[in-house]
């Protein structure tokens, strides 16, 4: 299979490396200089130092050729903020187009966008695609995965989600292999909600651990966070059982507890007393939870969905509440039945 991967960050590079052991892969970098450096070094020194590119993988710069060309599968590995413009450029593509980003579109990017007569705050990726390129055979590849471990061929399981069986099949054929299991799912809403909301909840869990609140508190946050995620997803049309799978519980546990998690790291740094700006700057990578927390909460309010943990994260990121105040607010909520 011939695969084009658009975006040479850590995750795009990792999947390209993994797939190139069995397929012909072109990794497209935004910057020509970066593409030249990766081609010469045969590794992505900036994001995945020490991971050698297989012989079946080449690197090119966007603008130096046709992104789709003779590809049989196109993978969009850009951050959520760049998805809209990238999908516009792929209009009319006949082969499956799949994105990797986990988040929601910010209100600034989606300014003026409407679906029917209802304004949307924080569009999921498939909703962006429905607006700008509805003709595409599209989907998402998601699940609990750190780029470094995928590039190193550590055992990993992902979810290929799409309403189109041809897309799910293409993803399984492309990536299912000795170190990577790919499960098909037609609930793209649930898979995308899980991928977006877990980033917000991981910030909360990092804060919990940074404040040394204990393992009991961490377990409570993850469990109640899963309940928030499920409520939000079901309100958007997802199936509740999706959130007990890889893209829900699985990705939440990994991102909330794993030391490679950028969103967890943000929470840890905030607990140390660093400002949000200092915390983000220290990462050197995008932490999607920082950018999508506000729009997730905004859309939840619009839908009438209660998400107190996500609300607490937003209050912390906005600077309207201290870390102690956020914890006190969560612990001071009125008693309720577990299912509520």
N, C-alpha and C positions, 0 to 999 in steps of 0.2 A: 504494500500500500504506500502511496505517496502522500505525505502529510506536510502541510504548511503550519507553522506555529508563529503567530504574530505577537511579538513581545518577548524581549530577552531578559526579563527579570528572573528572579530565583525560580519561581514556579514554572514559567514557560520553559526555561532552560532545563529544569529537572525532568519535565515530561518529554521534552525533545530527546534528551539523553537516554531516557528509559526506552522510548519507542524506537530509537535509531539502532538498537541492538537487533531489531527484526524488520524494520521498515526504512524507506528512504525519507529523510526528514530535512526540511529547510527551516531554520530558525531565523526569523526576521527581526533585526534590531532597529530601533528608531534612529540611532545615530550612526553615521557611516564610520566614524573613528572607532566607536565601540565594536562595530562589526569586524573591522580590520584587525583590531587587537585580539578579539576572540578567535578569528580565523587563524591568526599567526600562532597564538599560544595554545590553541585547541582546548581552551577552557574559558569559563566565565569568571575571571579573577575577581571582579567586583562582587558578585553575588554567590558564587559557588566555587570558591578557590579549592583546587586540588581534585576537582571532578573532571576527568579527561573525556573529551568528545569522541564518541565512536566513529568509525570510518564512514558509516552511513549517514552522518549528519554534516550538513554544510550551513554556513552563516552568511546572510546577505543583509544589506541595509534597505530599509523601506525607501522606495523611490528609485531603486536600482534594478527594478524588474517588477513583473506582475505578481501580486501577492498570492493569487490563486493559481495562476498558470495551469499546470496539468495535475494539480493536487486532487486527491480523492477525498480528503478531509481537511477542513480548515479549523484550527484552534486559535481562539482569540484569548491571549494571555495578558491583556492590559488591565490596569486598575479599573474599578467601576466607573470612575469619573470620565474615562476615555472610551467607554463602551459605545455610547450613542454615536459618536463620530465615526468609530471604526465600523459599526454596522452599516452606517450610511454608505461608506466606501465599498461595502461588500454587497450592496443591493444587486439582485439579479444572479447571484452565485447559485449554481445548480447543485453543487455538492453540499453535504452536511456542514454547517457552521456551528461550532460549539464554543462557549465561553467558559473561563475558569474562575472569574471574579466572584467574590462572596461579599455581598453588601447590598445597599440600596442607593439609588441615585439621589444626590442632594437636591434640595429645593432650588438651588442656584442653577444647576445644570438643567433641571426640568422646568424652569420658569416658563409659565404660560402653557404647559402641557395639560391636556385634558383627555379623558377617556369617557365618551358619552357626555353626560352633563355633570359629571362629578370630578372635581379637581383632585389630583393625586399628589400626595406628599410622600416621597420616598418610593419611587418605582422600583420594583424588582426587575432583574435583567430581562426576563421574558416579556414583561410589560413594555419595556423600552423597545425591544425587538418588534413587538406587535404594532408599535407606533411608526417606527421608521423603516422597517424592512419585513413586513408581514409575510412576504412570499418565501422567505428563507425556510429551508428545512433545518431547524435549529434546536439546540438543547444546551445542557450544562453538564460538566464533569465536576463532581464535588465529593465531599467526604473527609474523614479524619486523615490529614496528610501534611507532613512537613516536607518542604521541597528537598532539603538536604538528604533526608532518609530515602525519598523516592529516587533521587539521583544515585544514591549508594546502593540501590536495589535491595533495601530492607523490605521485609514483608509489609504490604500495604493493601487496604481494600477501599475501593471508591464506588461511587454511584453514578451511573450514566442515566440522566433524566431527560426525557423529551416526550412530547405527545406523538412523535413520529417514530414508528418502529424501525425505520431505516436508519435513523440517527442513533438510536440505542444500539443497533446491531453494528454499525460502523465503529462506535466507540469500544465496544467489546472486542471486535476484531483488531482494532488498533493497539489497545493497551493491555488487554488481558494476557498475562504471561506468567513466567515462573515466580516473579517477585511481586506482581500486581494483580489482584483480583478485581474484576469490574462487575458490579451487579446492576441490572437494568431496572428502571422504575419509571412509570409514566406520570407520577405525581410531581411535576416540575415545580409547582407552587410550594409544596412542602419541602422539597430539597433546597430550594432557594431561600426560603424563610429560615431553615435551619442554618444554612451557611452564613446568613447575614446576622441573625440575632445572637448566635453563639459568640461572635466577636465582642458584642456589647457586654454580654454576661462574663466573658473572660476578663474584662477590665475590672468588673466588680470582684471577681474571685482573686485576681492579683492584689487588689486593695485589701481584701480580707486576709490574705497570707502576709502581705507586707506589714499589716498592723498586728500580726501574731494573734489573731482572734481564735485560732485553733482549728483542728480538723473537723470538729462537730460543725462549726460555722461554715467551713468550706463545703461540707456535704449538704448542708441545708441550702446554701446558695445555689449549688448546682441543681439540686432537685427542684427547688421552687423556681429557679430560672427555666428549667425544662417545662414547667407548667405554664410560665409566661409565654414561652416560645410556641407551645402548642395552642394556647388560646388565640394568639395572634395569627398563627397559620391557618387554623380552622376558620377563623373569621374571613380569611382571604380565599377560602375554598380548598384548602389542603385536607388530606386525610390524616386523622390523628395518629394512625399507626406509623406513618412515615417518621414521626419524631422519636420513635423508639428504635429507629434504625441508624445506619452509619452517618447520614447527613444531619441527624438530630442529636440523639444522645451521644453517639460516637464522636462526632466532631466537637460537641460541647465539652466532653470530658477531656479530650486531647488539648483543646485550646485553653481550657481553664486551668489545667494542671501541668502541661508540658513546658519545660524550660526553654524550648525553642519558640514559644508563642510570643509574638510581638504585642498582641493585645493584653495578655497577662502581664507582660513586662511594663506596659504603661501603668497598670494598676499598682504594681510594685514600686515604680518610681514616684507616683503620686503619693503613695503611703510614706515615702521617705521625706516628703515635703517639697519635692521639686514641682515647678510649675508645669502646666500642660505643654507650653512651648519648649521648655527644656527637655521634657520627657520625649516628645516627638522627635526633636532634633537629635537626640542621642541614639535613636534607633538606626537611622540610615536607610530604613525601609518604610513602606506604607503600612500603617496599622488601621485597617478598614473600620474597626469599631469606633475610633475617634470621629471619623467622618460620617458614619451612618447612625450613631446613637440618637442624635437629635431628630433625624427624619423618621427613624423607627418609632420613637415616642410620639412624634407629631401625627403619624398615620394611625397609631394605636388610639390616640385620643379621638381622632376623627371617626374611628370605628367603634368607639366606646369600650375599648379593651383595657383592662387594668393591668399595668406592667410596672409594679412598684420598684423592682430592682433596676430596670432600665431607666426609670424616672430618676432614681438615685444617682445613677452614673451620669446622666445629663446634668443634674444639679451640681455634681462635682466638677464636670468638665467646663460648665459655664462659670464656675467660681461662685455660684449663689449659695452653696453650702460647703461646710468643711467636711473632712472625712469623718470626724466624730459625729457631726450632725446627721450625715447620711446613714451611718450605722444606727444611731438612736432613732431615726425616723422609721427604719425598717423594723427594728425590734419593738417599737411602740405602736405598731399597727394593731387594730382590734382583732381579737381571736375570731377564727372562721373555720369552716369545715375544710378538710384537705383538698377536696375536689373543686373548691371555688377559687 
